[in-house]
Amino acid sequence: MNYALISDIHGNLPALEAVLAHLDQRTDVDAVLHLGDLVGYAPWPNEVIELLRARAIPGVAGNYDSTTATGYGHCGCRYEDPVQEALSHESYEWTLAHTSEASKRWLESLPFRIDLRPLGGHVAGPRLILVHGNPVLNTVYWTEDRSDSFCSKMAEKLGAKAGDVIAFGHTHLPWHREVDGVHFVNTGSVGRPKDHDPRAGFARVTITGDAVEVEFVRVEYDVHRAAAGVRESTLPDAFADFLEQGGKPVEAA
């Protein structure tokens, strides 16, 4: 099975549309799934949700999804500095106010975890396990510099074994590592990359009986349309700059 895994769209409709148009042209993708954080930071939360629902794309809840759905005190995001923290609160307040009740109810329905058996449910073969942040909390960042022992601990929490693939997002930075036969894949971000490449990103994961292949894909999209949408809204212009710069944070004052 060939899976396209999209994560951290963050309300960026132009980026999502471009990724889906790209996937429609590929013949090597059997299923598309999302790994959460569908809203926040860009002005199309409802439109992103409507498009995913129209395309019947299943997935898991991100921290931004569940906090928006429940009206939690904050978005569960990590802040690089006080400027980023203040901007994050502005984004969350805007998202709470502009996400419809119907969208919030749908976000609340998203599961924390999805397990798939690519070779068929009757076969005790490899599994693809989807979470947003990590198996314990969606607010904990699982970065590439985490140790192999940390990865093994997370695999144990999920009951993963050699041959399985654990996929997640949340950090907006793509990476892939194999530890004790378990594959760990961070898919990167569709709508808010942080690796200084403004293009939308996703991961294609192929799982066969004895092999796992991971491809990180970048897709050009109309970043200026997305940035203009931010600037035309009442969101901070800094979020438009962030998109255009591929994730370079605003300098602290």
C-alpha positions, 0 to 999 in steps of 0.5 A, spaced: 500 500 500 502 507 498 499 512 503 500 519 502 500 522 509 498 530 510 499 534 516 499 540 519 495 544 514 493 550 519 488 553 515 492 554 509 487 552 503 491 554 497 496 549 500 491 544 501 488 544 494 495 544 491 497 538 495 490 534 493 491 536 486 498 534 485 496 527 489 490 527 483 495 526 478 499 521 481 498 513 480 502 511 486 498 513 492 492 508 494 490 512 500 490 519 503 490 520 510 491 526 515 495 527 521 491 533 524 492 540 526 487 542 520 486 549 523 490 555 526 494 561 523 491 562 516 484 564 515 480 558 512 479 553 518 472 551 515 474 551 508 479 546 509 475 542 514 469 542 508 474 540 503 477 534 507 470 532 508 468 532 501 474 528 499 473 523 505 480 524 507 480 520 514 485 522 520 487 524 527 486 530 531 492 535 532 492 539 538 490 545 535 484 541 533 482 538 539 483 545 543 479 549 538 473 544 538 473 544 546 475 551 547 481 549 551 485 555 555 490 555 549 492 551 543 498 547 546 503 550 542 510 551 543 513 558 543 520 560 541 520 566 544 515 571 547 513 574 541 511 567 538 507 566 544 503 572 544 502 571 536 500 564 538 495 566 543 492 571 537 492 566 532 488 561 537 483 567 539 482 568 532 481 561 530 476 560 536 472 565 533 472 564 526 471 556 526 464 554 525 460 550 531 459 545 525 466 545 524 468 544 531 463 538 532 467 535 527 474 536 529 471 534 536 470 527 533 477 526 530 480 520 534 487 520 537 490 514 534 489 510 527 491 503 526 492 500 519 494 494 516 496 495 509 496 487 508 489 486 510 486 486 517 486 478 516 494 478 516 498 479 522 503 483 518 506 490 519 502 496 521 501 503 520 500 507 526 498 514 526 498 520 531 499 527 531 504 529 536 506 522 540 503 516 543 502 520 550 500 527 548 499 531 542 503 537 545 509 534 546 514 535 540 518 529 537 523 532 534 529 529 530 534 530 535 530 525 540 534 519 542 533 512 539 531 510 546 526 515 546 523 513 540 523 506 542 519 508 548 514 511 544 514 505 540 513 501 546 507 505 548 504 504 542 505 496 542 509 497 535 514 491 533 519 491 528 516 492 521 511 497 523 511 504 521 509 510 526 507 516 523 506 523 526 507 531 525 506 537 530 513 539 529 513 541 521 519 538 520 520 532 516 524 526 518 525 518 518 529 514 522 529 506 523 530 504 530 530 496 532 526 495 525 520 500 527 520 506 522 518 513 525 516 518 520 515 525 521 511 528 515 512 535 515 507 540 514 502 542 508 500 549 510 506 552 515 513 549 514 518 551 518 524 548 514 525 555 510 522 551 504 515 555 503 513 549 499 507 545 501 510 538 504 507 531 505 510 524 506 509 518 501 509 511 505 509 505 501 509 498 506 510 491 503 510 485 506 518 486 507 520 493 506 518 500 507 519 506 503 519 513 505 519 519 500 518 526 502 515 531 497 514 538 496 509 541 492 509 548 489 503 552 491 501 560 491 504 562 497 502 569 495 495 568 495 495 564 502 499 570 505 494 575 502 489 572 505 492 572 512 493 580 510 486 581 508 484 578 515 484 580 522 490 575 523 497 578 524 501 580 518 507 576 521 503 569 519 503 571 512 511 573 513 512 566 516 509 563 510 513 567 505 519 565 508 518 558 509 518 558 517 523 563 519 520 566 525 519 574 527 525 577 530 524 578 538 523 585 539 
